[in-house]
Amino acid sequence: MRQSTPGRLRTLRRGPRGIRGGDAGMTTSEYAMGTIAACALAAVLYKIVTSAVVTDALTSLVRRALDAPF
């Protein structure tokens, strides 16, 4: 016998432990991976911002802004 559409949708939403939605947050390993990813991104951005090319460009930009005629 074929289930009606609402019954089929309810069945599709069920996981191995019943209706999904019981996990309300990250686990410790997910926090650790998120922290590692954030630190890696910060390290890459730090390297980019402190590179000679970017430092020279920012210095030039600030000098031009300070030397602008009023």
Beta strands, then each sheet from edge to edge (+ up, - down):
strand 1: 14-15
strand 2: 18-19
sheet 1: 1+ 2-
end
